[in-house]
Each structure stands twice: as structure tokens, then as C-alpha cells.
């Protein structure tokens, strides 16, 4: 069954796969940091009582979650130049992943904050704490424990979504598999190899999620 499968060609292309893996890792890491920033801002807006901040945040979150990431990526890559904004492929890719994942992360953070028992918040108000003190000393430390495992789960999704950046010629892991498939006409070797690398990334992040769940004393650390 494997008589036509060329392991030698895979070994020959390992430097290309290695470079693609490194690009995928740092690109995903930067995108996740950007998504955290977007998510925190959206969450803060969504928790406001006035509609002035809540309505735009909710509209953005619904729009992102209702449309495919590929459509968002193509809009940024092909649409922004028509509006006069020409950005490098890597910047477009990081921006697309950050804006997309940020919408999901905002809901994860919001759910973590809202999971704190109302009685604790009322008790902190009764003790004379300001809003900043309540968030810093009571709400956020507990919400942190709840949100870390699902945030790592979202990081796994982001890493897999980064494969779409190969469609705009970003030299990440999937692009390396495409190069092998097109150069040597060996799609099985190319795509099975990138699948193995993505599997390694997945199990690495999954192990981190499980360890964080045990460290924080939460039961929902399964990704």
C-alpha cells in the first residue's frame, strides 16, 4: 500500500516544512495576542449598560460569527486595496485571524465574568469597594480560572484556521505541503505530512489546556 509513498521526498522537504511550522507558530501566537486585545475591548463594550457601546460590539460579534473566515480574509486581502489600504500578506493574515478569533474570545471572557455569583459582587459593593477594586480583587481572579481552558481551546481553533492563509500565499505549514504537492506531484506526501505537524501542535496545546485546568483546579480543561 505504501510502495509508492516517498518518505525520501518528505525528508528532502523537511527544511521547508520546518520553516512553515515556525511561521505557523509565531503567526498564530501574534494573532492570538491580537485576538485577546480585540476580545477584551469587545467584552468591555458588551458589558456596558448603555446601548451606545453594547450595540456596535454585539453587531460586530454577530457579523463575524455569521460569516466564514475565508470571506473575511478575502475581504481584507482583495477589498482593502480597493479602498486604498495595501497591506502585506502576513499583516492581512494576522489581522484576519485576530479580528475573527477576537469575537469568540470576547464571548468566552464575558461568560467567565458573568459566571461569578451575583452574591459575591453584591458583597463587595456592600463592603465599599469601587468598580475597579471589585473587578481586580473579586471578579477577574475567579473569571481567569474559568476562561483559561476555553481560551486555549480557541487557540487550537486559531492554529487550524491559520491554514487558510496559504490561499493568500503566506509561507506557513499548509503552503509547504502545497509546494511539495505541486513541485513533485505528490499530494499524499505533502498533505499527510502537514496533517502530522498539525496533530503535534494540537496535542501540544491540548496538553497545555489539561495542565492549566489541573493547575487552576477546573474540570473543564478538555479541548
N, C-alpha and C positions, 0 to 999 in steps of 0.2 A: 504493500500500500504506500510505503514511503520511499519506494525505489526512485521516484522522480523528484523527491523533495531534496533540495540542495542546501544542506547545512553549511557547506563550504562558502556559498554565496552570502549566507547570513553572517558568518564570521567576517567575511570581507567587508560587509557593510556595517559592522558593529560601531566603528567610529561615527558614522552618520547617525545611527540610532542613538548613540551616546550623546551626541550634540543635541539631537532632537529631544531627548529625555531631559537634559539640563534646561533647555529652553522651556519645555512644558512646565517644569518645576518652578522656575523663577517667575515665569509669566503668570502661572496660577497663583503663586504667592502674592505677587503685586496686585493681581486682580482681586484676591480675597481681602487684602487690606483696603483697597478702594471700595469693595462691596460693604465692608464693615462701616466705613465712613458714611457711605450713602444710606445704609440701613439705620444707623444711629440717628442721622438727620431726619429721615422719613419717620422713624418711630417717635422722635420728639415732636414732630409736627402732628402726627396722628393721635398723640395723647392729649393734645390741646383741646380745651372745651370749645373754643370758638371755631366756626366753620372756615374762617379765613386761612388757617393753616391746615386744618384737617381735610378740607375738600380737595385741594391740589395733591396732597400726599396720597389720599385714597384713590383719586383718579389715576395717578401715576402707577401705583401698585396694581390696580386692576388692569390697566393698559398693558403693563409688562407681563403680567401673569396670563393674560388672554391672548397674547401674540407669540409666535415662535421666536426663539432666539436667533434662528437663521435670518428671519425677516428683519429683526432689529440690527443684526450685523451688516446685512446688505444695505440697509438704510444709511447706516453710519459710513460704510465704505463707498457706496455709489452716490448716496444722496447728499452728504455733506459737501463734496466737491462742487456740486451744482449750486450750493448755497454760498460758495466762496471759501469753504474751510477744507483745506487739503492736509491730511494727517498721514504720517507713516503707517504702514500696515500693523506694526506692533502696537502703536498707540491706539489705533482703532480697535484692535482685538482686546486690549486691556480695558478700554473704555466700555466696549460692548459687554464683556463679562462682568465688569464692576456694576454697571447700571442694571443689568439683568438680575444678578445674584443679590444686589442690594435690596431689591423689592421683597425677595423671600426672607432675607436676613432681618429686615425691619419687622416682619410679622413674627419671626422667632423671638426677637428681643421683646416685642410688645406682649407676646403670650407669656414670656418669662416674668415680666413686670406685673402683669395682671394676675399671675398665679399666686402672688403674695397675698396671704389672708388679709382681708379688709380690717380685721380687728387690730392687727399689728400697726397698720397705718394710722388708725384712729387713736391707738395708744400713744404713738409718737407725737401726734398732734396735741393730745391732752397733756403730754409732758413738756410742751413748749418748744418742740423742735421746729426749725424753719423747713421750707420745702427742700432746700439744698441738703440740710442735715438728714432729713428723712430719706432722701434718695441715696445719699452716701453711706449712711450708717445702718439703715434698715432694709430698704428695698433692693438696691443694686447688689449687695453681697449675696443675698439669697437668690436673686434672679440670675446671677452669674453661674451659680451651681446648676440651675435648671437649663440654661441656654447653651452651655459648652458642648454637651454631646450632640444636640441637633445642629449646632453651628459646624461642628466637624463633619457631620453628615452632609451638610450643604457644601462644604469644601470638597468632598468626594464628587458631588454632582458637578461642581465647577471644573474640576480636573477633567472629567469626561467631556464636559461641554467645550473645553478648550480645543478638542479635536476639530471643531468646526472652523477654527482659524486657518486650517490647511486650505480652505476654499478661497482664502484671500492671500495665499502664497506665504504665510508665516511658516518659517522653517522649524516647526515643532515636531513632536513624535509621529503623528499621523502623516505629516508631509514626508518624513523619512521613509515610511512604508510605501507611500505613493511613488517616491523616486525609485525604489527598488523594483516595484511592480512595473513601472514604465521603462526603466533602463534595461532590465533583464527579462521582461515579460514573465515575471514570477510573482503573481498576486498572492498565492498561498504563502510563500515565504515572507513576503512583505507584511501582510496584514496579520498573520499568525504571530509574527514577532512583535508587532506593536501591541497586539492583544495581550501578550505575555508581560510586556512592560507596564501596560495599564493595570494589569492584575496585581503586579507588585506594588504599584502606587496605591491601589485600592486597599490591599491588605495592610500596608503601612499606615494609612490614615485610619483604617478601621481599628487597628491595634491601638493607635493613639486615642481614639474615641473611647474604647473599652477601658484603657488605663485611666483616662481622665474621669470616667464615670466611677471607677473604683476609688480614685483619689478624692473625688468630691462627695462620695457617698451617695451617688444616684444610681437608680436601677435602669434608667433609660439610655444606657450607653450603647445599645446595639445599633449599628448602621445598616 
